[in-house]
Amino acid sequence: MKITLTRASSTTTTVTYNIKITGGSGTAGWALMRGTTNVKHRTASTGKFTVTKGKTYKVWAVKKRSGSRYKTITPK
């Protein structure tokens, strides 16, 4: 399973990313976490989210029958 994040746009304080989950099998979902706080989540293999620059987030990808994986991001 692979998580692809593409920077879609940015402002002086935020960055918007497109997310795409590929590989593995089963239903896909993703979640954006800041510490233990679920910032946003979707049951889909694609999506979009906006984060604050300078803060650290974990982007989790999950596929039923394929497990989970995450990427840590700190947008600048």
N, C-alpha and C positions, 0 to 999 in steps of 0.2 A: 504494500500500500504506500502511496506517495502523496504528500501534501504539497500543492503548488500555490504559492501566494504571489500575486501580481499587484504591484502598486498602481492603483487606478487614478488617484488624485491626492492632493494635499493642500492644506492651508498653513498658516503660521503656527497653529496649535494642534492640528489633527492630520491623520493619514487614513485614507480609505483603501482597503485591499479587496481584491477578488480572490476567492478561495476555490480550489478544485481538488477533489479527492479522486485518485485513479488507482487501479490495481485492486487485488483482493477480490473477495466475493461477498455477496449479501447486500443488505440495505445499508447505505452510507448515512452518516450524520457527522456534524462537527459542533464544537463548542469553543467559545472564546472565554478564557478564564483570567482573572486578575487576582492572584492569590487563591483564596477559596471561593471567590465571588464569580458566579456565572454571569458574564456580561451579555452574552448572546449565544443562542444555539439554534440549529436547524436540523431537520431530518431530510437531508438532501446531499448530493455529491458536489454541489456548487453553491455559491452565495457571495455576499458582500458584507463587510463590516467596517466601521470607523473607530479608530482608537486615538488616544491622546499621545502626542509626541513625548518622549522621555520616560514613559512608564513601561514596565515590563509585563508582558502577557504570555500565556501559553495558548497555542491554538491546537486543540485536540481533534483528531479524526478517528472515527470509529466505524468499523464495518462488521456487521453481524457475521459470524463464522470466520472473520479474519483478524480480530483483535483491535488494538488501538495503537496510536502513535501520536506524538506531539512535536511541535516546533516552538521554541521560545523566540519572541521578537521584542525589540525595544526600538520603536520607530524614531527616526531623527528628522 
